Amino acid sequence: MSDVLIVGAGINGLLLSRELASAGAEITLVDAGAVGREASWAGGGIVSPLYPWRYSAPVTALVGWAQKFYPDLVQSLLAETGVDAQYQRDGLLMLDAADRDAALAWAAHYGQSMAVLSAADCYRQEASLAPGFSEGLWMPAVGHVRNPRLCRALQASLALDARIRVLENTEVREIQTEGDRVSAVTASRGGNPITLESKTTVICAGAWSRRLLSGLAMESPIEVEPVKGQMLLYKFDSPPVQSILLHNGRYLIPRRDGHLLVGSTLEYPGFDKAISTQVRTGLADSASGLLPALGSMEPIAQWSGLRPGSKGGIPYIGPIAPWENLYINAGQFRNGLVLAPASARLLADLILGRKPLLDPEPYLPAARQAFGQH
C-alpha cells in the first residue's frame, strides 16, 4: 500500500508526486496512457495566461507564485536529470489589445511590468511583423518552457526516486469506497485487472477527472469538461521572432531551434481529438496575419489536446467531500502549465497538513459553483 495514489501523470500529477515524495511519502502514479502525453504535451508552454488581467484573483495568485518558481524548477531538473526544458524569458507582446486600460490597471495593481509600445516601437522590436498594428502591450518578464521536455525531465526525476512507482497504460475503472473513505482503486493494466490501495487518492486526470469521479456521490459537483485546442508547428533555420506574439487570442511562440508554435483554438466536441483542415487553414491565416513569411510556408505538424475546462479557469484543488482521503487537482483550463507548480504545492500542503502557500478557499470543491453554460 502506498501513501498516496495519484491518478493522472500530466504536469500536475508529476509535480505533485515529486513534491510529496520529497516530504517522504510513498507514491504510486498511474496514467491511462503514457506519462505527459495529453494536454501537458499539447500546449504551448507559455508561463502566463494569454491575457492575465482577464482572470480572477484566485488564478492570479497561483500564477504569481508559479512564475517565480519556474526558473529554479527548470534549472534543478537540468542539474538532476540532464534534460533541459529550455525556459526562456522572451517577453509577451500583445498587439492592439481591446481592453488595454484594464490591462494597465491590472498591472499597476499587481506590480507587474507592462509597457505600452507605439507602432514604431513594435516594429523596431519585431521587424518581420505584419504591417497595420497600431500599438502593443509589452510584458518583458513573461517566459515560456518546452513543455514536452519539462514532462520528460520530471519523469526522469521521478525515476531516480525509489519512493515513486509509475504505472503507464493503467486505466482506472472504479474508485471503491467503504464508509467515508476510498478503500481501493481498480484498474486495468495490459488487459489484466489490478487493485491499487493507498492511504490517500488524488485525481489529477485533467479533462478526464469528472468522468473518473462519476460513480461517486459527492457533496459538491466537480464540473470539469474537455475543451479541445488545435495547434500548428513551423520550422525556420533560426527563430523568426524574438518574443511571444499575441493578437485576437492567437499566438506565436519561438523556440531556440527555429521551431515556431501557432495556437490555438477553443472547441467543445467532447473527448474527440480529431484535427481538421478547416482549423489548419484558420490557424495558418491568423499566423500569416502576424508574420507574413508564414504565408508561403506549410506547417510541419498539426495536433490537438483536451484542456480541462472549468468555470473562470479556477482549478479544483483540495478534498472531495464526503470522502476523507480523496482529493482533486484539476480544471486549470488554458493555464495548466503556468499554474501547475503552485497547484501541486498547494495540494501537497493540504494533504500533508502544512501551512498552505495560499488561501485554499477559492479552489476547494466545496466552495465552487457548478460550471454552468458557455
N, C-alpha and C positions, 0 to 999 in steps of 0.2 A: 504494500500500500504506500503510495506517495503522499507527501504532504499536500500538494496542490496538483490537480489535473487541469490543464489549460487546453481548451478546445478551440483550435484555430491558430495556425502558425504563420500568420501575416506579421506585419511590423509590430502590431500591438502585442500579440502572443509572444513573439521573440523577445521584445524588450521587457515584458513582464516576467518571462522565465528568467532572464538574466538578472533582473532586479531582485526577485525573490530568492534565487539561488545564492546571490551574493550575501543575503541575510541568513543563509544556512538551510533553506528549505530544500526538500527533495521534490523534484518537478517531473511530471510526465506531460509532454507537449504533443498533441495529436492533430493531424490535419487530414481531411478527406483526399487531398491531392499532395502536391509537392510543397515544400516549405517556400513561402514567399512568392507564390506564383499567381495570386489573384490580384486584387486591387493594389496591393503593395508593390507589385511588379509593374502594373499597367499605368500608374500615374506618372506625372511629370517630375515630381520631386521638389517642387518649389517650397521653400521653408517659410511660407507666408500664405495667408488667404489671398486670393486674387485681388479683391477689393476689401481690405481689412476693416475699414470703417463701417461696412455694411453688416457686420456681425455684432452680436450682443456681448455684454461684458463677460459672461462666463467663457465664451470662446476666446476672447481677447486675453483673458487671464492665463489660459492654457498656452496660447501662442507665445506670450511674452516669456514664460518660463522655458518653454522648449527651444525657442530661438537662441537663448543664451547658452543652452546645454549642447546644442548640436556640434559646434566646432570641436569641443573636447570629446564628445562621443565618437566622432569620426576619427580623430587622432588616436584615441585609446584603442579603438578597434584595429586601426592600421598597425599600431605597435604590437598588439596582441596576436593578430592573425595574418598580417601581411596583405590584407585585402583593403584597398583604398576606395572608399565610397565617393571620393572626389567632391567634397564640399567646396563650393565656390561662392564667394560673396560678390556677385557681379552687379547687383542692384536691379531694381524693377522700375521700368519706365512705362507709365500708364498714359496713353495718348488720348487727348480730348475726352477726359472723364466728365460725364454729365453733371456729377454732384461734387465738383471739386471743392466747393466751400465747406461741405460736410466733411470731406476728406481732411482738409486743413484744420478744421475744428477738432476732429478726432486726433490728429497728430499732435496738436498743441496740448490737448487734454492728457494724452498718454505719454508725452515726452518722446514721440517718435520722430526720427529725422525724415522730413519730407519737404521738398522744394518745388516751386513752380518754375518750369523751364519754358522759355519762349520758343517759338518755332525755330529760330536761328540756333538756339542752344541745343534743341533736339537733333537738328541735322548736323551740328558740329559733333555731337556725341555719337550719332549713328548715321554716317554718310550714305549708307545704302538704303535708308528708309524711303518708302514711297512718298511722293510729294503730296501736299494738301493738308497736312496736320498743322493745327494752329498752336498747340501747346502740349506740355506734358507735366505729369506729376512724377517726381523722381524720388525713389526711396533707396538710397545707396547701400543701406545695411542689409537688404534682403539677399539671401543666398539660395542656392539650390544644391541638391545632392543627387547622385546617380542611384536611384532607389533600388534597382536590381542588385547593384554592388553592395549597397547597405544591407540588404537582406542576406546576401552571401556572407558578408563579414559577420553578421550576427549569428548566422547558422554555424560558421566556423568557430566563433567564440563559444557557443553552447556545446559544441562537440568536444571542447577542451575541458569541460566541467563534468566531473563524474556524478554530480548530483542531478544532472538533467538527462532524461531519456526522451528522445524524439522519435515519434512513430508517424511516418508519412503513409499516405494511401490507407488511412484508417478512418472509416466513415462512422460517425456516431449515429446509432439507430434509436436509442432510448435513454432517457435520464430517469433512473429509478429512484423512488423516494420511500422513506419509512418515517412515519411521524412528521416532524417538521424539518427533516434533514434529507439531503441527497445521499443515498446509500451506495450507489454504484452507477456506472455508465456502461451500457452495452454498445459494442461497435463491431464492424466487420473489417477484417484485415486479410487481404489476399483471399477473399472468399470464405474465410473462416470466422465464426463468431468469437469474440473475446469479451471479457468483463474487466473493466478498469475501476479500481477502488482507490479512493483518496479521502483525505480529511476535508478538503475544500475543492470545489469545482468552479471553474471560471469559463464563461462563454466569451470568446474573442473571435467569433466567426464572421465578422463583418456583415455583409448583406444577408448571410445565411443564419444569423443569430436568432431572429424571430422564428424561423422555421424550426430550429433545434429546440426551442422552448415551447412550441405549440402544444405539446402534450401535457403541459403543467398548468395547474390552476394557480395563477399569480394574482396578488392583490392589486398590482398596477400593470397596465399593458406595456409591453416592450414594442414600440412602434418603429421598427427599422425596416426599410424596403429597398430593393435593389434599384439603383439609378445608373444606367449604362453611360459610359463615356467612350467615344472613339477618338483615336489619335493617329497622326501620321509622323513618319520619320524621313528626313532628307539627309544627304551626306555631301559635305564640302571638304575640300582639302584642309581648310582651316576655318575657325568659327567666322561666319559671315556677319554676325553682330556681336557686340561686346556685352550687352545686358539683356535681361529678360524683357521682352516687349509684350504689351497687353493693350488690346483695343476691342471694345464691344464684347468682352468675355472670351475672346480668342487670344492665344498667346504663343510666342516663340521662345524656346529655351535652348541656348547654345551650350554644347558640350566641348570639352577641351580638344577632343579628337576630330572636330568638324561636324559631328552629328548635330542635327537641328530637329528638336521635337516641336510639333504643332498640335495644339489641343484647344478645347475639347468639347464634346457635345454633352447635352443633358437629355437623356431619353428614359422613358419609363415602360420598357417592354417586359417586365418581369425578369425572369432569370435567363432570357435569351441574350447571348453574347455575340450573335452574328454581326459581321461587318457589312457595310453596304457601299455600293459605288456612288450612290447619291450623296452620302455623307463624305465620302472621299473627295468628291468634286467640291462640296461646300467648304470643307476644311482647306482644300488647296486654294480655292478662290480667296478665302479670308487671309490665308498666309501670303499669297502674292500681293494682296492689298496692303500688306505691311512691308513686304520685301519683294520688289518686282522681279529679282533674279529667279525666284521660285516659279515664275510663270512659264519658264522654258525647261523646267526640270520635272521629273517624275519622282514621287516618293518611293523610297526603297522598302517601306513597310507600312502596314496599317494594322491596328489591333484595337481591341476593346477590353474594358474591365467593368466590373459592377461595384459601384460605391455603396456604402451602407447609409442610405438617406435617413435623415431624422429631422424633426421639427426644429427649424432655426439652426440646423447644423450643430446642435448641442449634443454631445455624446452621452450615452448612459454609462455611468461609472459608479459601481457600488453594489451592495447586496440586493438580492431579489427576494422580497418578502412573499410568502411567509417562511421561506426556506432559510435556515440559519447558516448554511455553509455553501450557498450558491451565489455567485457574483457574475457581473457582466462588465465588459469594456467594449462597447460597440456604438456605432452611429456617428462617427466623425465626418461623414458625408464627403465633401470635396477636400477636406483638410486632414486626411488620415496621416500623411507623413509628418506634417508640421506638428500636429497635436500628439503624436504617439509617445514621445519621451515623457511629457507631462502627464498624459493619461495613464501610462504604465506606472509612473512613480506614485501618482495619487492613489491608484487602486492598491498598489503594494502597501502603501501607508495604512489603508483601511484594513486590509487583510491581516497585516502584522500588528495592528494596534498602535502604530506610531502616530505622532502628531502629523496631520496631513499638510502637505506643502501649500494647499489652497483650501478655501472653504469648500467642502464637498457637496453642500446642499443643492446647488443648481443642477448637479449631474446625477443625483440619486434617483433611481427609478420611481420611488415612492413620491417624489416631488414633481414628476413630469406629467404633462398633459398628453393626451393622445396625439398622434401625428396629424390627423385632420386631412383636409383636401389640399391639392396643389392650387 
